[in-house]
Amino acid sequence: MASSMAETLDTAKESKNVCPICFESFKTPRYLPCFHTFCHNCLSSYILSTCKSKENPVGFPCPLCRQFVPAPSSIGEPEKWTELIPINTITQTMCEKKDQFCHACRRADEEEIATHWCKSCLEYLCRTCAKCHKRNAASQIYELIPVSEKETVPIAFESRVLCIDHNAPAKYLCVDHEELCCAECVCTKHQKCNQVDEIEKIADNLIQSGTLKKLAQEILKHNDVLFQAKTEGETIMKHIDETSDIIAQESTDLRDKLVRHINDLLETHLDDLAKKVKGIKEKLAKFDDTFTDRQLLMTQYSQILTDSEKTPPPILVQNYLKIKRQFKQVTGLCLYKTSVDLHSEASKQLLKILDTLGLEDVRVEVKSTPIDLACADIKLVCELPETGGGDIFGGCFLENGDIVLADCNSRHCLYYSNNKLVRKLTLEGNPRDVMYRKPSELLISTNVNGRGHIAHYSHVNLQ
């Protein structure tokens, strides 16, 4: 099993130690399965902001390549994910260790200029220690890089699975706890566990037994259900958009029709108003002409009578008789004073429309139907006697495998043992459900004359 796997992120020297989110030097760098590295706090903030609008989030997309990253721990707890994402130890070492002195010599209180850097030990070495490093049987396979070339070497990521407690390579699996562990864990934490096997053996067994294939098939079935649900959701979304457009178009058309109708009513009303005003003004003008003529007549007659001294007697008498006769005729005519007022209820009717007209709120009907994600095969084990009437409302299993059912309409609780009806308990009301409560109690809910009751019975003697 290879101890490491090299994946190149960026060979440019200036971008290796810079977080692509904050554009500052890495602080506790953590890398994703796509091998993109980010600061701990930057990644944590990004995960929380991405998942806050989701219900029970199961992962997040990489900030750079958008590859989906599954949740590294419990689903629905994104605040805990960042801590479980592996640290890019090489990048962290390159960011933290700025000195160029040999670390092996420093442990011996000596200072020697480093000439090489070990990718496995993550330490600087001087020329002498580098030679010893290559000659040592334990470290001779480690790759040493000249310090001058360190910044241009592609970053490699650790592919070994490490024990969470001791940060050591995990070589075993505790089957009892389903937990990877190192040799120290086996001797301490999992010392009393029944089954602890080597990882290689477990891996071979998973492949040979078809367990991986079976799980993959279940996942594919689950994915098909999700795909169908998503397709239905997209169909509903499309239906909502189409329905919304139809409602909006209908409302707009009715608005335009209503506006045209009101405009027509108003135009008819204004025409009627203009005709009425014209007729009234014609009558008033005739009345005014009549009064004007009579005023002129009275003024002339008054002037003639006033200038009587200058008028010859025959003409004076003639004018007097004429004026007297015509004045009597004029005053004898019936004369009406016209009073006119205009009234219209149109404004009140329009105000009534404004006051009473209102559009109802849009009604949204949301129905949540559980999606059956379980992948299970159902097999009929047996058919219990006297349960074919469709009146069984509830029931429970006892610890010994016996079954107690609530037959509502017959007012009985049916007790089955080995798939046979062995006892029948008659109740006062209609039984709704039965629950078994340890150590030996049955709780039976009944309905008596519209009131609910909980009865306590012993499952041993049904008393």
Order of alpha helices (4+ residues) and beta strands (2+ residues): beta-alpha-beta-beta-alpha-beta-beta-alpha-alpha-alpha-beta-beta-alpha-beta-beta-beta-beta-alpha-beta-alpha-alpha-alpha-alpha-beta-beta-beta-beta-beta-beta-beta
